[in-house]
Amino acid sequence: MVKLCFIDVETTGLDPKLNGIVQIAGQIVFGQGAEYTVIETFNFKVQPFPFDQINQKALEVNGLNGAVIFSFQEPKDVLPQFLAILNRHVDRKNYNDNFFFVGYNASFDDGFMREFFIKNSNHDYSKYFYRPALDVMQLALFRLKDERASMLNFKLTTVAALLNFKPEGNFHDAMTDIIATRQIFEFCVYGLDRINETK
Protein backbone atom coordinates (compact mmCIF):
# COMPACT_ATOMS: atom_id res chain seq x y z
CA MET A 1 0.00 0.00 0.00
CA VAL A 2 1.27 3.47 -0.95
CA LYS A 3 0.88 6.15 1.72
CA LEU A 4 0.58 9.69 0.45
CA CYS A 5 0.60 12.84 2.56
CA PHE A 6 -0.73 15.80 0.57
CA ILE A 7 0.49 19.04 2.17
CA ASP A 8 0.10 22.70 1.33
CA VAL A 9 1.50 25.54 3.44
CA GLU A 10 0.83 29.27 3.51
CA THR A 11 3.80 31.33 4.60
CA THR A 12 5.13 34.77 5.52
CA GLY A 13 7.51 34.79 2.55
CA LEU A 14 9.41 32.62 0.11
CA ASP A 15 12.50 31.59 2.09
CA PRO A 16 11.94 28.67 4.50
CA LYS A 17 14.94 29.64 6.62
CA LEU A 18 13.95 33.30 6.98
CA ASN A 19 10.16 33.13 6.77
CA GLY A 20 7.57 31.09 8.62
CA ILE A 21 4.45 28.99 8.15
CA VAL A 22 1.01 30.37 9.03
CA GLN A 23 -1.10 27.43 7.78
CA ILE A 24 -0.50 23.71 7.24
CA ALA A 25 -3.30 21.78 5.57
CA GLY A 26 -3.38 18.37 4.04
CA GLN A 27 -4.83 14.93 3.55
CA ILE A 28 -3.56 11.45 4.30
CA VAL A 29 -4.34 9.24 1.29
CA PHE A 30 -3.74 5.50 0.98
CA GLY A 31 -3.41 3.96 -2.46
CA GLN A 32 -3.39 0.49 -3.93
CA GLY A 33 -2.94 0.22 -7.68
CA ALA A 34 -5.09 2.97 -9.19
CA GLU A 35 -7.41 3.25 -6.17
CA TYR A 36 -6.84 6.08 -3.67
CA THR A 37 -8.80 6.77 -0.48
CA VAL A 38 -8.67 9.83 1.77
CA ILE A 39 -8.01 8.56 5.31
CA GLU A 40 -7.65 11.80 7.27
CA THR A 41 -7.72 15.56 6.76
CA PHE A 42 -5.90 18.19 8.83
CA ASN A 43 -5.76 21.98 8.91
CA PHE A 44 -3.58 23.96 11.33
CA LYS A 45 -3.32 27.73 11.68
CA VAL A 46 0.17 28.51 13.00
CA GLN A 47 1.91 31.53 14.49
CA PRO A 48 5.28 32.31 12.94
CA PHE A 49 8.28 31.76 15.18
CA PRO A 50 9.40 34.99 16.92
CA PHE A 51 12.50 35.11 14.69
CA ASP A 52 10.63 34.54 11.41
CA GLN A 53 10.55 37.48 9.03
CA ILE A 54 7.13 38.60 7.83
CA ASN A 55 6.57 39.91 4.32
CA GLN A 56 3.36 41.96 4.29
CA LYS A 57 2.75 41.19 0.61
CA ALA A 58 2.82 37.48 1.40
CA LEU A 59 0.18 37.99 4.08
CA GLU A 60 -1.96 40.02 1.69
CA VAL A 61 -1.94 37.12 -0.78
CA ASN A 62 -3.30 34.92 2.02
CA GLY A 63 -5.81 37.54 3.17
CA LEU A 64 -4.14 37.75 6.59
CA ASN A 65 -2.57 40.37 8.81
CA GLY A 66 -0.24 40.45 11.80
CA ALA A 67 -3.02 40.64 14.37
CA VAL A 68 -4.66 37.52 12.95
CA ILE A 69 -1.57 35.33 12.59
CA PHE A 70 -0.44 35.97 16.16
CA SER A 71 -3.79 34.67 17.39
CA PHE A 72 -2.99 31.27 15.85
CA GLN A 73 -1.50 28.32 17.76
CA GLU A 74 2.18 28.46 18.59
CA PRO A 75 4.43 26.22 16.45
CA LYS A 76 5.56 24.22 19.50
CA ASP A 77 1.91 23.24 20.06
CA VAL A 78 1.14 22.48 16.41
CA LEU A 79 4.04 20.09 15.76
CA PRO A 80 2.97 17.46 18.36
CA GLN A 81 -0.55 17.46 16.92
CA PHE A 82 0.82 17.03 13.42
CA LEU A 83 3.15 14.24 14.55
CA ALA A 84 0.25 12.46 16.25
CA ILE A 85 -1.53 12.33 12.89
CA LEU A 86 1.56 11.00 11.10
CA ASN A 87 2.22 8.43 13.83
CA ARG A 88 -1.26 6.98 13.41
CA HIS A 89 -0.38 5.93 9.88
CA VAL A 90 3.35 5.16 9.67
CA ASP A 91 5.99 3.58 11.88
CA ARG A 92 8.78 6.16 12.04
CA LYS A 93 11.23 3.46 13.15
CA ASN A 94 10.64 1.56 9.91
CA TYR A 95 12.27 3.33 6.93
CA ASN A 96 10.16 1.18 4.60
CA ASP A 97 6.95 2.65 6.07
CA ASN A 98 7.10 6.33 5.12
CA PHE A 99 4.82 8.80 3.39
CA PHE A 100 5.33 10.19 -0.05
CA PHE A 101 5.20 13.96 0.46
CA VAL A 102 2.81 15.23 -2.23
CA GLY A 103 2.22 18.85 -3.21
CA TYR A 104 1.85 21.28 -6.07
CA ASN A 105 5.31 22.74 -6.64
CA ALA A 106 6.12 20.33 -3.83
CA SER A 107 9.69 21.46 -3.18
CA PHE A 108 8.33 24.74 -1.77
CA ASP A 109 6.02 23.09 0.78
CA ASP A 110 8.50 20.31 1.55
CA GLY A 111 11.24 22.87 2.23
CA PHE A 112 9.08 24.85 4.63
CA MET A 113 7.91 21.72 6.46
CA ARG A 114 11.48 20.48 6.82
CA GLU A 115 12.51 23.84 8.33
CA PHE A 116 9.41 23.81 10.54
CA PHE A 117 10.68 20.61 12.13
CA ILE A 118 14.21 22.01 12.52
CA LYS A 119 12.97 25.27 14.05
CA ASN A 120 11.05 23.12 16.54
CA SER A 121 14.33 21.29 17.35
CA ASN A 122 12.95 18.09 15.84
CA HIS A 123 15.19 16.20 13.40
CA ASP A 124 12.87 13.28 12.60
CA TYR A 125 11.49 14.63 9.31
CA SER A 126 13.23 11.98 7.21
CA LYS A 127 11.70 9.28 9.41
CA TYR A 128 8.28 10.22 8.06
CA PHE A 129 8.80 11.20 4.41
CA TYR A 130 10.60 9.66 1.48
CA ARG A 131 12.73 11.87 -0.72
CA PRO A 132 12.22 13.39 -3.19
CA ALA A 133 8.78 14.92 -2.80
CA LEU A 134 6.15 13.94 -5.38
CA ASP A 135 5.32 17.06 -7.40
CA VAL A 136 1.79 17.15 -8.82
CA MET A 137 2.75 20.15 -10.96
CA GLN A 138 5.23 17.96 -12.87
CA LEU A 139 2.66 15.17 -13.26
CA ALA A 140 0.13 17.67 -14.59
CA LEU A 141 2.67 19.24 -16.94
CA PHE A 142 3.18 15.91 -18.65
CA ARG A 143 -0.56 15.21 -18.87
CA LEU A 144 -1.25 18.72 -20.21
CA LYS A 145 1.80 19.02 -22.47
CA ASP A 146 -0.38 19.60 -25.54
CA GLU A 147 -2.30 22.40 -23.81
CA ARG A 148 0.69 24.10 -22.15
CA ALA A 149 1.55 26.45 -25.03
CA SER A 150 -1.92 28.05 -24.88
CA MET A 151 -1.85 28.57 -21.09
CA LEU A 152 -0.81 31.89 -19.55
CA ASN A 153 1.03 30.12 -16.72
CA PHE A 154 1.02 26.81 -14.88
CA LYS A 155 -0.09 27.96 -11.44
CA LEU A 156 -2.41 25.77 -9.39
CA THR A 157 -5.34 28.13 -9.99
CA THR A 158 -4.77 28.11 -13.75
CA VAL A 159 -4.58 24.33 -14.02
CA ALA A 160 -7.62 23.87 -11.76
CA ALA A 161 -9.61 26.30 -13.91
CA LEU A 162 -8.57 24.52 -17.11
CA LEU A 163 -9.82 21.23 -15.67
CA ASN A 164 -12.96 22.91 -14.27
CA PHE A 165 -12.12 21.99 -10.69
CA LYS A 166 -13.84 24.33 -8.22
CA PRO A 167 -13.04 23.31 -4.64
CA GLU A 168 -14.96 25.15 -1.93
CA GLY A 169 -13.17 28.12 -0.41
CA ASN A 170 -10.64 30.59 -1.75
CA PHE A 171 -7.34 29.75 -3.39
CA HIS A 172 -4.32 30.66 -1.25
CA ASP A 173 -6.09 29.03 1.64
CA ALA A 174 -4.03 25.88 2.20
CA MET A 175 -7.10 23.64 2.61
CA THR A 176 -8.62 24.81 -0.68
CA ASP A 177 -5.26 24.49 -2.43
CA ILE A 178 -4.63 20.95 -1.21
CA ILE A 179 -8.06 19.73 -2.31
CA ALA A 180 -7.37 21.19 -5.77
CA THR A 181 -3.94 19.55 -5.73
CA ARG A 182 -5.48 16.15 -4.94
CA GLN A 183 -8.07 16.64 -7.71
CA ILE A 184 -5.30 17.37 -10.20
CA PHE A 185 -3.37 14.33 -8.95
CA GLU A 186 -6.46 12.19 -9.52
CA PHE A 187 -6.77 13.64 -13.01
CA CYS A 188 -3.17 12.59 -13.68
CA VAL A 189 -3.94 9.07 -12.43
CA TYR A 190 -7.48 8.56 -13.72
CA GLY A 191 -8.22 11.16 -16.38
CA LEU A 192 -11.27 13.41 -16.39
CA ASP A 193 -13.77 10.68 -17.32
CA ARG A 194 -13.04 8.65 -14.19
CA ILE A 195 -13.12 11.75 -11.96
CA ASN A 196 -16.51 12.79 -13.32
CA GLU A 197 -17.82 9.29 -12.61
CA THR A 198 -16.73 9.40 -8.97
CA LYS A 199 -17.80 12.97 -8.04
Secondary structure, 3 states (H helix, E strand, C coil): CEEEEEEEEEECCCCCCCECEEEEEEEEEEEECCEEEEEEEEEEEECCCCCCECCHHHHHHHCCCHHHHCCCECHHHHHHHHHHHHHCCCCCCCCCCCEEEEECCHHHHHHHHHHHHHHCCCCCHHHCECCCCEEHHHHHHHHCCCCHHHCCCCCHHHHHHHCCCCCCCCCCCHHHHHHHHHHHHHHHHHCHHHHHHHC
